[in-house]
Amino acid sequence: MNAAEATALRSDHIPVLLNEVSKALAPKKGGRYVDGTFGAGGYTIALLEAAECMVWAIDRDPATLAKGEVIAKLFPERLHLVKGRFGDMVKLLSEQGVMSVDGIALDLGISSMQIEDRSRGFSFLRDGPLDMRMERSGRSAADVVNTMSEKDLANIILTYGEERHARRVARAIVGARQERPFSRTLRLADVIRAEVRRSHDGIDPATRTFQALRILVNDELGELERGLQNAEHLLSPGGVLAVVSFHSLEDRIVKKFIKTRSGMASKPSRHAPASVTPNQDIATFSALSRRPITPRDKEKAKNPRARSARLRIAERTSAPSLITLGGGLA
Ligand SMILES: C[S@@+](CC[C@H](N)C(=O)[O-])C[C@H]1O[C@@H](n2cnc3c(N)ncnc32)[C@H](O)[C@@H]1O
């Protein structure tokens, strides 16, 4: 494939921190990589173009994956599209006969294509059905706002949306649904906007509640936890994990995982000095960057989605994994 074709295929969605992720995974000839969040295929194409390697590209959204067929045809035998969740990647890959890989990239959240398609119900700017399900199955956002108790709604909006006015928003939602159930995105956005004033940074007041509902409906944080554990099992020694997150809830999980799994002892008490000596016997990862990598100003100016992005990278050691998939430590 030539550069123009690749650019045309990527045009719907501008991949965030593409060069940094590609550099971190440093694909090599014959190497095997997982792109756990295929989206428009930006990362996948970059890896396949960088070396004569193989990529297993996972996405839980069937519509997204269907579009990927065009890209798969351009890389016969080298690109394998896999429908499912990255939280199940050990199982998904083993079904394809792959037991270990050399690198895994996760670019969390949803793509521009998903936000811009009003029929998916992710956007508070375009009216659409209040859906938000990446897989188009299970409980929708409308089901949540129409049936959840006010107390639970407030908790979700506070925890997953980090919305200071969560209780007020939950009360307004419950009041409005007594008139008639919610079915459209804009009605929900209007109810929220009537309760919460726009902050001076200009962020739409509906942003945080929509984020909370999306995280809940898709169990995004649970998926992230499972994805990281699966990555530990799947990566071969020297393999690299690269995760791009977009809000503090996600970044905190990734940061904590890398810190814990790289054997950084936690402080026995608040007053004791932190030990920074990794316990080499149990460390399954070694952090490749102390601080998260963030996009340059040029990228942020070109792509507003990049503004809150944070990339964390870690290299798999040869220590065996003690994590039981689907559970805690073995
Ligand atoms: C931000 S986009 C990825 C964009 C991609 N890096 C690119 O360059 O085009 C995230 C994609 O991951 C998918 N996704 C989100 N969570 C997932 C999960 N747990 N398992 C599999 N796919 C997931 C979404 O459906 C979406 O297509």
The ligand as a MOL file (V3000), in Angstrom:
LIG
                    3D

  0  0  0     0  0            999 V3000
M  V30 BEGIN CTAB
M  V30 COUNTS 27 29 0 0 0
M  V30 BEGIN ATOM
M  V30 1 C -9.8010 5.5510 20.1970 0
M  V30 2 S -10.3580 4.3300 19.0990 0 CHG=1
M  V30 3 C -8.8960 3.6230 18.4880 0
M  V30 4 C -8.3390 4.3280 17.3050 0
M  V30 5 C -7.1580 3.6400 16.6470 0
M  V30 6 N -5.9800 3.6350 17.4810 0
M  V30 7 C -6.8150 4.2720 15.3080 0
M  V30 8 O -5.6630 4.6660 15.1330 0
M  V30 9 O -7.6860 4.3620 14.4490 0 CHG=-1
M  V30 10 C -10.8920 3.0790 20.1800 0
M  V30 11 C -11.4710 1.8510 19.4990 0
M  V30 12 O -11.3990 0.7890 20.4290 0
M  V30 13 C -12.5980 0.0920 20.4850 0
M  V30 14 N -12.6840 -0.4140 21.8610 0
M  V30 15 C -12.8930 0.2710 22.9980 0
M  V30 16 N -12.8570 -0.5310 24.0530 0
M  V30 17 C -12.5890 -1.7660 23.5830 0
M  V30 18 C -12.4230 -3.0480 24.2070 0
M  V30 19 N -12.5200 -3.2100 25.5200 0
M  V30 20 N -12.1290 -4.0940 23.4190 0
M  V30 21 C -12.0180 -3.9560 22.0720 0
M  V30 22 N -12.2000 -2.7810 21.4360 0
M  V30 23 C -12.4730 -1.6960 22.1870 0
M  V30 24 C -13.6710 1.0700 20.1040 0
M  V30 25 O -14.7720 0.4170 19.5360 0
M  V30 26 C -12.9270 1.9720 19.1050 0
M  V30 27 O -13.1150 1.5070 17.8030 0
M  V30 END ATOM
M  V30 BEGIN BOND
M  V30 1 1 1 2
M  V30 2 1 2 3
M  V30 3 1 2 10
M  V30 4 1 3 4
M  V30 5 1 4 5
M  V30 6 1 5 6
M  V30 7 1 5 7
M  V30 8 2 7 8
M  V30 9 1 7 9
M  V30 10 1 10 11
M  V30 11 1 11 12
M  V30 12 1 11 26
M  V30 13 1 12 13
M  V30 14 1 13 14
M  V30 15 1 13 24
M  V30 16 1 14 15
M  V30 17 1 14 23
M  V30 18 2 15 16
M  V30 19 1 16 17
M  V30 20 1 17 18
M  V30 21 2 17 23
M  V30 22 1 18 19
M  V30 23 2 18 20
M  V30 24 1 20 21
M  V30 25 2 21 22
M  V30 26 1 22 23
M  V30 27 1 24 25
M  V30 28 1 24 26
M  V30 29 1 26 27
M  V30 END BOND
M  V30 END CTAB
M  END
